[in-house]
Amino acid sequence: MPSDWDPEGPDLVFEGDNLPLLQSLPGESFRLIYADPPFNTGRTQQRQSITTARSASGGRIGFQGQPYATVKGQLTAYNDTFTDYWAFLEPRLEEIWRILTSDGTLYLHLDYREVHYAKVLLDALFGPESFLNEIIWAYDYGARTKSRWPAKHDNLLVYVKDPENYVFNAEEVDREPYMAPGLVTPDKVARGKLPTDVWWHTIVSPTGKEKTGYPTQKPQGVLRRIVQASSNSGDWVADFFAGSGTTGAVARQMGRRFLLADSNPDAIDVIRRRLAGDHPAGSGTRYLRSDPV
């Protein structure tokens, strides 16, 4: 088994292709999975539009055993580093669905180029009833075009395994100030409000202490809110596109267990240094690497 994962064992960081790792993990093992796959932002890609419809002969079984047929529409060409982005991502999302606990939650982090395709695919996989939210993470940093409205947000699709039974700890989430405090009571002002589905949070500061130097690093504040809301103390949290390891760092701070995976050796080096910095005396984290092909 490539993962050698033990639910009673230490936190795990895995270097290698995440698909064999996912396939090796037992079903219903993780209450929270955060997935931040590579975005389709390059210059050479093919994308296929997809729609789904309920069908007795459908090849996919979704929520409550409903069969779905995937109907592929007109092939639209544009460029990216993957010749077929969804051929890469779809089998990984299928395995993620399998290893989520019955009350588990997936946060899929994408941008505007792919999020609409992803929602169609996840509706087919989880069932449209399992769609919980589309979160907009808005920030205000970087270059600005003057030919259109500048794109300054990412999208996070939130799906639950069972829409009748899932973890959502509204009282545990860090609260934020009211935008119009004069319209609410002083007690509410002091407590703050539950965030909506639009999260205003800066990117990782290039000069801040949180910065690891990894180019796609996500801020701890965003992951902290996800972990607070959709997992409990002691739960296993997984991130199969771990990058700089923010999910693991936040999970550790909040008393969760974690499994991180990335195929980039540079990412694993950053994660190793970052987690060792949290616990200089030894983190207890186990590091594994897939065998060379």
C-alpha positions in Angstrom: 0.0 0.0 0.0 1.7 3.3 -1.1 0.4 5.3 1.8 1.1 2.9 4.8 -1.4 5.2 6.6 -2.5 4.2 10.1 -5.5 6.0 11.6 -3.9 5.4 15.0 -0.4 6.4 13.9 1.4 9.7 13.4 0.6 12.5 11.0 1.7 11.6 7.5 3.4 13.5 4.7 3.6 11.7 1.4 5.7 12.5 -1.7 4.5 11.2 -5.0 1.5 10.9 -7.3 -1.7 11.3 -5.2 -3.9 9.0 -7.2 -2.2 5.7 -6.1 -2.2 7.1 -2.6 -5.9 7.9 -2.7 -6.7 4.4 -4.1 -4.8 2.8 -1.3 -6.7 4.5 1.5 -9.6 2.9 3.2 -13.1 4.3 2.6 -14.7 6.8 5.0 -11.5 7.7 6.7 -11.3 11.5 6.6 -13.9 14.0 7.9 -12.4 17.0 6.1 -10.6 17.1 2.8 -9.2 20.4 1.3 -8.2 20.1 -2.4 -6.3 22.9 -4.1 -5.3 21.4 -7.4 -3.3 23.2 -10.0 -5.4 25.8 -11.8 -5.9 25.9 -15.6 -4.1 29.2 -16.1 -1.5 28.3 -18.8 -1.4 28.5 -22.5 -1.9 25.0 -23.9 -4.9 23.0 -22.8 -7.9 21.2 -24.1 -11.2 21.6 -22.1 -14.4 19.6 -22.6 -17.7 21.0 -21.5 -19.7 18.5 -19.5 -23.3 18.2 -18.4 -25.0 15.6 -16.3 -28.4 14.1 -16.3 -30.1 11.4 -14.3 -30.2 8.2 -16.3 -31.1 4.6 -15.4 -28.1 3.5 -17.5 -25.7 6.1 -16.2 -22.2 5.1 -15.4 -21.8 7.1 -12.2 -23.5 6.4 -8.9 -24.0 9.5 -6.8 -25.8 10.4 -3.6 -28.5 7.9 -2.4 -27.5 5.5 -5.2 -28.8 7.8 -8.0 -27.2 6.9 -11.3 -25.9 9.7 -13.5 -24.8 9.7 -17.2 -22.1 12.1 -18.1 -22.8 13.7 -21.4 -19.8 15.4 -23.0 -20.5 18.5 -25.0 -18.6 20.3 -27.6 -14.9 20.2 -27.3 -13.5 23.7 -26.7 -9.8 24.2 -27.2 -7.6 26.4 -25.1 -4.3 26.0 -23.6 -2.8 24.7 -20.3 -0.1 22.5 -18.9 -2.6 19.6 -18.9 -3.8 18.2 -22.3 -7.0 17.2 -20.5 -7.4 18.8 -17.1 -10.5 16.9 -16.2 -9.0 13.5 -17.1 -6.4 14.3 -14.4 -8.8 15.7 -11.8 -12.0 13.6 -12.1 -10.5 10.2 -10.9 -9.0 12.0 -7.9 -12.3 13.6 -7.0 -14.0 10.2 -7.2 -11.5 8.7 -4.7 -11.9 11.8 -2.4 -15.6 11.1 -2.3 -14.9 7.5 -1.4 -12.6 8.2 1.5 -14.7 11.0 3.1 -16.5 9.9 6.2 -20.3 9.7 6.0 -20.5 13.1 7.7 -17.5 14.5 5.8 -16.9 17.6 3.8 -14.9 18.5 0.7 -13.6 22.0 0.0 -12.5 22.2 -3.6 -10.4 25.4 -4.3 -10.4 26.6 -7.9 -10.6 29.8 -9.9 -13.2 31.2 -12.3 -11.7 29.3 -15.3 -12.8 25.9 -14.0 -15.3 26.3 -11.2 -18.4 26.0 -13.3 -17.2 22.7 -14.8 -16.2 21.4 -11.4 -19.7 22.1 -10.0 -21.3 20.1 -12.7 -18.9 17.2 -12.1 -19.4 17.3 -8.3 -23.1 17.5 -8.6 -22.9 14.2 -10.6 -20.5 12.6 -8.1 -22.0 13.8 -4.7 -25.5 14.5 -5.9 -26.8 18.1 -6.3 -28.4 17.8 -2.8 -24.9 17.6 -1.3 -23.8 21.1 -2.5 -23.4 23.2 0.6 -21.8 26.5 -0.6 -19.7 28.3 -3.1 -17.3 30.4 -1.1 -15.7 33.4 -2.7 -12.3 34.2 -1.2 -11.7 37.8 -2.2 -8.4 39.6 -1.9 -6.9 42.9 -3.2 -3.4 42.4 -4.3 -1.3 42.2 -7.5 -1.5 43.5 -11.0 -4.7 45.1 -12.3 -5.9 45.1 -15.9 -7.6 48.1 -17.3 -9.5 46.3 -20.0 -12.0 44.5 -17.7 -12.9 44.2 -14.1 -9.8 42.9 -12.4 -10.2 39.3 -11.2 -9.3 39.3 -7.4 -11.0 36.2 -6.0 -10.9 32.4 -5.9 -13.8 30.0 -5.6 -14.2 27.2 -3.0 -16.9 24.6 -3.7 -18.2 22.9 -0.5 -19.8 19.5 -0.8 -20.9 17.2 2.0 -21.2 13.4 1.8 -24.6 13.4 3.3 -26.7 16.6 3.3 -28.7 15.4 6.3 -25.6 14.6 8.5 -22.5 16.7 8.3 -20.2 18.7 10.7 -20.6 22.5 10.7 -19.4 24.2 13.9 -20.8 27.7 13.5 -19.9 28.6 17.1 -16.3 27.5 16.6 -15.6 29.8 13.6 -13.6 33.0 14.2 -16.1 35.8 13.9 -15.7 39.1 12.0 -16.8 42.7 12.6 -20.2 43.9 11.4 -19.9 46.2 8.4 -22.7 48.4 9.9 -22.3 48.1 13.6 -24.8 50.9 14.3 -27.6 48.6 13.1 -27.1 45.9 15.7 -26.9 45.7 19.5 -23.7 46.4 21.4 -23.6 42.7 22.5 -23.6 41.7 18.8 -21.0 44.2 18.0 -18.7 42.9 20.7 -19.2 39.3 19.6 -18.9 39.8 15.9 -20.8 37.9 13.2 -20.5 34.6 11.5 -18.8 35.0 8.2 -20.9 34.8 5.0 -19.9 32.9 1.9 -17.7 35.9 0.8 -14.4 35.9 2.7 -12.3 39.0 2.5 -8.8 37.9 3.4 -5.4 39.2 2.2 -3.0 36.8 0.4 0.1 35.8 2.3 2.3 38.9 2.7 5.6 38.7 0.7 7.3 40.1 3.8 5.2 38.5 6.5 6.4 35.9 9.0 3.9 33.4 7.5 5.6 33.4 4.2 7.5 30.2 3.2 8.6 31.2 -0.2 6.3 28.6 -1.9 4.6 30.4 -4.9 1.0 29.1 -4.3 1.0 29.3 -0.5 -2.5 29.9 0.9 -3.0 32.0 4.1 -3.6 30.3 7.4 -6.7 32.4 8.0 -8.6 30.8 5.2 -7.6 27.3 6.2 -8.3 28.0 9.8 -11.9 28.9 9.1 -12.4 25.7 7.0 -10.9 23.5 9.7 -12.9 25.2 12.5 -16.2 24.8 10.7 -15.9 21.3 9.2 -13.9 19.2 11.6 -13.7 18.4 15.3 -10.7 18.0 17.6 -8.8 14.8 16.9 -10.3 14.4 13.4 -8.2 13.4 10.4 -7.9 16.2 7.8 -6.3 15.5 4.4 -4.8 17.7 1.6 -3.7 15.8 -1.5 -2.3 19.0 -3.2 -0.5 20.2 -0.1 1.9 22.7 -1.6 3.5 24.7 1.3 1.6 22.6 3.9 -0.7 25.3 5.3 -3.4 22.7 5.9 -1.1 20.6 8.0 0.2 23.6 10.0 -3.3 24.8 10.8 -4.6 21.3 11.6 -1.7 20.8 14.1 -2.4 24.2 15.7 -6.1 23.2 16.1 -5.6 19.7 17.5 -6.4 17.7 14.3 -4.5 14.9 12.7 -3.4 15.4 9.1 -2.3 13.6 5.9 -0.6 15.8 3.3 0.6 14.7 -0.2 2.4 16.5 -3.0 4.4 15.3 -6.0 6.8 18.2 -5.9 10.0 17.6 -3.9 10.3 21.3 -3.3 6.9 21.3 -1.7 7.9 18.4 0.6 11.0 20.3 1.6 9.0 23.4 2.5 6.5 21.3 4.5 9.3 19.5 6.4 10.9 22.8 7.4 7.6 24.4 8.3 6.4 21.6 10.5 9.8 21.2 12.1 9.6 24.9 12.9 6.4 24.3 14.8 8.0 21.6 16.9 11.8 22.0 16.9 12.1 19.1 19.3 10.5 16.7 16.7 7.1 16.8 15.2 6.4 13.1 15.2 5.3 13.4 11.6 6.0 10.4 9.3 7.4 11.1 5.8 6.9 8.6 3.0 7.8 8.6 -0.7 6.4 6.5 -3.5 8.8 4.1 -5.1 10.4 5.2 -8.4 8.6 3.8 -11.5 
